[in-house]
């Protein structure tokens, strides 16, 4: 048995892993992706892609981490001695750090909105345009952008520096249940609005005119990225899991929770949007511009909007701590006494790297890399290149480097479940990830 810090309960691990997956992708990106891609058909394809393409790679990461009982780099070195597979761990650490550098910028925006909501300074605009101006002012203000980014990173560092049991598991075990409870409250409020059923129909009554290759690719990308696979974060979390735990069931629980939260986010937003006369195809501004305008028109709208941004903050923090954790885990190796120091050093370095992204909507807005802002370029580099390459290599490692007997023993599942996973991780997931990669880099050649 490893002497490393471990999750004390299976539910603690599941909630932490689910927290890593349930971030901005589920609550911010999923609603606007569904809204701009036809709603119900996109959602159906998203669910299918999550289980048949994303889940096999998630199980593979759990398998590698739980078997290795070490950080991502050391796990690959010990399981594939003399082979360069350990580069997946180093690559995951770099990509996770880069993602966190701009993810913390969005986390800062959420803190700005939450602060305004708590002080009743948010739902006081008279039109959607006021909220568009507010959003522009927040993201373009150098002092505010950097301050709130720093506060978000501070919160992340404090949790990670406290360790697995005292920090990550503890934070996840109270944030995630509150996430579900608050979401249920908001869903009930949204569904009681006159005209709310139009939003429900948008989500669950298929409009088959959207059943095309473009919608499939959008759903495939959303399913893949929403599970946090490809950057060895889940390898790191699984390394803190007892070898007696069944990883297959845990992975299914994580994927299911991610889908449920995504659907709940939709049930909060779309019924309210339709009931109050807005359209769902508002893109990224749906949460930061349209939603405040929607809540402003509701009784106790300020309270419900505050709850929503608390939920969004919880989801963002549970993801950010997983990205910092892989950096810390690799850096400390077998020296847990260095955790606090490394967490602070890593957090400060990532914060500094994130400053250009924070300023890319203001004083650095004219700086372009491949015709993208600094923020968008880092997003592109990590999500369109880094994550697909990492996920592809992880699926190949688990599907081809592991012998079938090793995989069968590690998964410890029924013959049917194992055979399904084995086929998916060897053939279906790599092909789908390759398609995502090609789709992501195509804009470079236009």
ABEGO torsion letter per residue (X at the ends): XBABBBBABAAAAAAAAAAAABBAAAAAAAAAAAAAAGEAAAAAAAAAAAAAAAAAAAAAAAAAAAAAGBBAAAAAAAABBGBAAAAAAAAAAAAAAAAAAAAAAAAAAAAAAAAAAAAGAABABABAAAAAAAAAAAAABAAAAAAAAAAAAAAAAAAAAAEAAAAAAAAAAAAAAAAAAAAAAAAAAAAABBGAAAAAAAAABBBAAABBAAAAAAAAAAAAAAAGBGAGAAAAAAAABBAABBAAAAAAAAAAAAAAAAAAAAAAAAAAAAAAGBBABAEAAAAAAAAAAAAAABBGAAAAAAAAAAAAAAAAAAAAAAAAAAAAAAAAEABAAAAAAAAAAAAAAAAAAAAAAAAAABAAAABBBGGBBAAAAAAAAAAAAAAAAAAAAAAAAAAAABBAAAAAAAAGBBAAAAAAAAAAAAAAAAAAAAAAAAAAAAAAAX
